[in-house]
Amino acid sequence: MEEKVTKYTILRDLIQFNTAFDAQNKSIMEYIDKLLTNKGFRTNYVIDDETHKTCLVAVAGQEYPLGFVCHTDTVVLGNNWADYDAMDLTIDGDKLVGLGISDMKGGMAAVLSAVLNFDWRLPKKGLKLYFTFDEENNFTGIKTLISKEKDFPQNIIIPTPTSLYPVVATKGLLKMAVMISGTAAHSSNPTKGVNAIEHAVSFLGEVYSFNNKLRMDKNNAFELPYTTFNLGKIQGGVAMNRVPSECTVYLEYRPIKIDHNRQIIEKIKELAEKHNGYVTIIDDVAPMSTFAENFISRLEDLTGNKRSSIAIVSDGNYLKEQSVVLLGPGPVTSGEKNEFISKFQYEQLVDMYTKLLKETCF
């Protein structure tokens, strides 16, 4: 009975921290720090030089066959919470409800609850835990961590929501802004100008033709087995009676293969130059693939579920030398109305993580 109280207390405490845009970054890291140091972990903070926000690294023992990476930030509150208190844990039948509980305070609470079942002063094998910030926005936390921490365990679990399926592959992310330049003029004589929006339309027509060819190269592990594209934003023009001198289009790709990132960048730069444009790369994140068969097979055995692939991007995409598996509770309701996870899956996850830690570290 005491174990059940512990794991729900931790979950409730995590939800009560407001970490949308990392508002309580310092407070939640200090809370986790105290939990872990009381169990024998050594901790240190990794501070981002620009934002001064912190990641927490917790280490126990020597040699580290396993690690967990959790992000503490959530999506913003929004208008989705008429039925429940978003900033507290509600248990409603099999539902555990609260802001960020799916992505990823439920998974993080499961990790901490499992870890706290052991005394970490004398493990046979060590463990490393990483807590990052800004995963929901620009991945600044994991970028900061990687730039300053080098000794990551080979096998990493990220408890992002997967409905207890071990996810071994994710798509990448490529974001670009393309600014097309023209020449301003009055609309009474548009021949004196060069319409940047018209050039942007022509540019986009060629982009879509390229995208159709790229879609022929498939990876059937994904639900959408091709590299997807989204034209997310267009900005241009100042008035109806002016020929616009600038137009910026914002392009987002979710690549299925590492080589697609390179192909896309080369083609977009080529087309931009043709239409008097300039490309700014906002994000260039490679897809993630894990091939550590023993590690994956053990997680399949523990969950009873086969390995899977999803289109999301996580902190795991930045851990290029590690074998990363995403494994967390479900259903996947992050960003949805009255975000929740299954109470049954949460308890299963705590038990699975506990078994994995016992056999790996003790």
Order of alpha helices (4+ residues) and beta strands (2+ residues): alpha-alpha-beta-beta-beta-beta-beta-alpha-beta-alpha-beta-beta-beta-beta-alpha-beta-beta-beta-alpha-beta-beta-alpha-beta-beta-beta-alpha
